[in-house]
Amino acid sequence: MNLAATSADLSRFLSRRPDGTVTFDALVKGAHCAGCLAKIERGVAALPGVASARLNLSTGKLAVVGGTGLRPDGILQRLHDLGYEGVPFEAGASLDEDAREGRFLLHCLVVAAFGTVFTMGLTDAIWYGGDMDAGLRRLFFWLAASVSVPATLYSGQPFFLSAWKVLKQHRTNMDVPISAALILSLGLSLWQTAQGTGQVYFDAAVMLSFLLLAGRYLDFLLRNKARGAARHLLAMQSVLVRRQAAGELQIVAAADLNPGDHILLTSGERTPVDGVLDDRGTELDLSLVTGESVPVLRAAGTAVSAGSIVTGAPVLLRVTARVENSLVADLARLLEAGRQGKSLYVTLADRAARAYVPFVAVTALAVLAGWLWAGADFAQALTNAVTVLIVTCPCALGLAVPAVQVAATGRLFRDGIFVKSGDALERLAEIDHAVFDKTGTLTLGKLVLENRDDIAPAILEQAAGLARASSHPLARALAAAAGEGPVTAAVTEIVGCGLEAPSQAGTQRLGNAAWCNVPDDGNGASLWFRDGVAAPVHFIFRDQIRPESRQMVADLHRRGIVVEMLTGDRSIPAGEIAGQAGISLWCATVGPKEKADRLRALAARGQRVLMVGDGINDAGALALAHVSIAPGTATDISQRTADMVLRGSTLSPLVEALDVARKARRLVIQNFVLAALYNAAAVPLAALGLVTPLVAAAAMASSSLLVTLNALRLVPWRAP
């Protein structure tokens, strides 16, 4: 796909959201730093019809949101005008582009390494060769040039191409001064060699290219490792499948499937789209969705999410959603969103990056003018100016935040946590108060009949006959306790009261205490059953606390977090669960408005609150919290509102997320300090002529490598 494509051709890449907005995703090539990101986002966001534009440097995906007037061809043209190549984003193309980028950087790095070793060998022979006569010395200079110049020009392509693209558009980025430093170093050295006077810096030029490429390739490997899971999700959308049509099997791409199509899946195959088991049941591995790898049996007619693996008999799946609307696509979007948000640290780095090129240009010109004014010859003044260009490269600053952010979100994904907001980790690291919902969050959300042994089997079966006619949670729990059986005839359900049906004794009733004419005991998780004038029977239900809840609460307490529970349940069951979880601060019979009011009150007191909830009634509180997390079992609206989503049904990863967030904050601050100390020490030394270009190249690249290696402390180097 190129810019010559018609608008009609590109319209198929537009997607319409339920809220009426339109989205277009583009794959951007050539964006490497925070400055590139800020320039692209500002440039595309300024287009008519564009509401927002977010670039993910990790995947190169630019997500553009707008109205019905959104024009893909205009977006691609703007990217071209900004000096970048853009094409419609497709999963397969993204993976291919990643592979090409990695190979290209590695080739350039190998050439630079070769050039560095041979050039330094030749120049070392000059500096340490004793009384070498002028002719032999000049020959060695030209030999060094014959290696350094082609090696630098080839290995410097990533910087030269990037700089040329933006300069053609009368713009700049970080690669412009880098390219200038490389070219000026070679040019000055060639001029000095031709004149037969002064120093030469062929070794500095090729070493600068090598060290810069080493930092960039290390950054590429870091991003590649951290986004391995996201790449795996994208690859799921690029597979070939067997579609059944007119009794025949056709091999087609998953992207070509439409709702209503039927595909054949055999044991070991992963479902590429959401669908329904059409002809029979089978066993499925749902670990991508639930985190549990034990296969489960699903009957015919059961909905199946993309990413599930068939472990049983071959089955026919009826497609219910296109690839881009599947669960796999949603998970990929969650991962991308986690690296697109703008935290305070990213904003500071962006501002520093935008001010970088003018600062470097002014500083280098000032050094050149100052040395000339002080009486130095032009070669010496230019050498010191080039050294300033080299030493002030802000690669360390540009990597300070992204390297940590990518490492952190990648690690959390492997641990079962989807980070949806780029600044969520920064906010999570600041929390001092955690508020939990009870039902479905601290508990399993599955009611169990607690006093079954106290109830006669005949009475249990009579009550269950009524319960099977209702979808109320307590009725379902009662029916589950009794097992399969018949439904009582002529059952009537009275909303807010219960169920009733005629019986030989008069009327059978199953419902709340008032419905069965008995005093209310204050336990909301209970049902009463009465058959005519017979004595009422009390069914008591209890929600089970999650096995990990108590340990999680204790871990939060040890980290200085105040833990509170807010629930709409009544006091008796709420107090029991709070006691089991080790929570002393709790409040029962709290509605959605009261939860939101409590969050506002805590914020007014200066508390940084983490809200964890799973229900629709928690959505308001989740939105008001300083940072919010939804369990994997939460409702769709809660997961959409939350900043993070836990995969599966366990809360254990929550403490891990807090620890990673706090460590990430420390590493970001450390990286900023390292970058600031480097510049504070290096710039004056370079301006005063106390640093050669070779030393400047080593120092600058070392600072970049240092902040990247510091970020890698977040990544556990073990098999996931």
C-alpha positions, 0 to 999 in steps of 0.5 A: 500500500502506498500514497497512490492508493485511492481513498476508496481502497483505504476506506476498508481499513477504517473501523467504526466504534459503538460510540460512533467514532471512526478509527484508522491504524497506520504502521509508521516507519522511522520513528525512534525517539520521544521527539518523533513521537511528539511531532507525529502525534501533533502533526496528525492531530492537527488534521481536520476530522481527527480527534486524537492520534497516539503513536506506540513506539514499541509496535510502530502503530499510530491509532487515529480516532475521529469522526465520519470525515476521517480520511486515511489518505490524508493521514498517510500524506501528513506522515509523508510530509513529516518525513516518515513512511506510513502504511495501513496497519496490518498484523503480518506487515507489522511482524515483517517490519519488526524483522526487517528493522532488526536485521538492518540494525544488526547489519549496520552494527556488525559493519560498525564493529568491524570498522571500529576494530580495524580503524582503531588498530591503524590509528593506534599504530600511529599514536604508539608507533614511536618515531614514525616518519611523516610519509608512513604516518600519512599512509596510515591515516589514509588506510584508516580513512579507507576503512572508517569512511565507508564503514561509517557511511554504511553503518550510519544509515539509520541516522542519515536516512532519518535526518534526511527525511525530516530535513526535507520537510524543514524539520529536525529530530535527534538524528540530525545533530548525530548525522552532523557529528558523524559527517563533520568528524569524517570531513574534518579528518579527511581535510586534516589528512589531506593537509598533513597536519593536526589530529584525525578522528576516523576512529571517533566517527566509526566508534560513535556510529558503533556505540550509537547503534549498540544502544539502539539495537539494545533498545530494539531487543528490549522492546522486542522482548517486552512486546513478545506477548503482543507480537504473539497476539498479532500473529494469531490474527495472521494465520490461515484457517480452513473455511467450510463453504458448500461442503468444501474446505477452503484455505483462507486468511483469518482476516478474510473471515466474516460473521456466519462463516464456518471454520474447522478446528482440530486438536492443537489449533487456536481459534483466531476469531470469536465464535460458537461451537456449531456441531458438537462440544469439545475440550478447550484450553482457555488459558489466554482468557482465564489464566488456567491451562486445565482444559474445560469441556464446552458443549455445542452452542457455547460461545468461544473467545479467540485465543482458545486452543482446541484440546479435544475432538475436532469441531466446527466453529461458526464465526461471530466477529471479525478478527479486528473485533475479537478478544485477541484484538481487544487484548492487543489493544490493551497492550498497545494502550499501556504504552501510549498514555502520557505520564508526567515523566514522558511529558517532561522527556518530550519537552526536553527532546523538543528543546534539544536540537536548538540547544545543541546548535546554539551550544556548538556554534557558541563553542566554535565562535568562542574558540575562534575569538580566543585565537584558536585555529579553525580546525581546533575550534571545529573539533571542539564544536564537533565534540560538543555535538557528539557529547550532547546527544540526548539518547540517554534522556530519550530512553530514560522513560520509554525503556522503563515503561516498555520493560514494566508493561511487558513484565506485567503482561507476562504476570497476567496484568494488562496495563491500559493506560501509559501513566497507570504505573506512575499513579499506582506507585503513588497510592497509599490507600486501597478500596476493594469491592466485596462480592466478586472481588475479594470473594469468588462471587459464587454463593454456596448453601451453607446449611444444607445438612440441616435441611431435609432432602424432601424440603430441599427438592420442593424449594429447588423446584421453585428456584429452577424457574428463576435466574436470581443468584440465590435461586440459582445457588439453591438449584445448584445445591439440589442438583438437576430436577423438575421445575414446579408447575405454574410458578409466578415470580414477584420482583423484589419478593420471591416465587410462588406456586400452588401446592396441596397445602395451599401455596408454596413460597420461596423468597425474602423473610417478609414474603414468607411472613417471618422476621428479618434476621438481617442476613441478605444472603438467605431465602425462606421457604414455606409450604402453606401453613407449615413451619418456614425453612431458612436457607442460608448462603455464604459467598466464599472468600478468594483463597489469596485475599487474606495474603494479598491484604497482608502484603498491602499492609506491609507496604504501607497501604491502608485497605478498606472494603466497601460493599452493598451487602448487609452488615453480617456477611460483610463483616464476616468477609472483612474479618476473614480478609484481615480488613478492619476498615469496612462499610456495608449497604453502600450503593454506587453513589455512596462509593463514589462519594467515599472516593471523593472524600478520600481524594479531598483528604489528599489520599491516593486511592487504588480502587478494585472492583468488578461490577457495574455499580463499581464503574463510577468509583473506578473512574474517580480513583487515582488508579483503578484495577478490575479483575478478569472476571469483572463486567465489561464496563468495569474493565473498560473503565479500569486502568489495569485488568487482571487476567484470570480470577486471582488477585495475586498479581495486584501486589506484583503490579504495585512492586513493579510500579514502585521499582519502575518509578525509582528506575525512571528517576535514576535514569533522569539523574544519570542523564542530567549528571552526564550532561552536567559533566560532559558539556563543560569539558567538551566546550573547554576542549578537554574531551576528544571526539573519541572520548565524547563518543564513548561517554555519550553512548555509554550513558545511553547503554547505562539507562537501558541496562538500568531499565532491564533490571525490571525484566526477569531474564528467565523463560516466561 
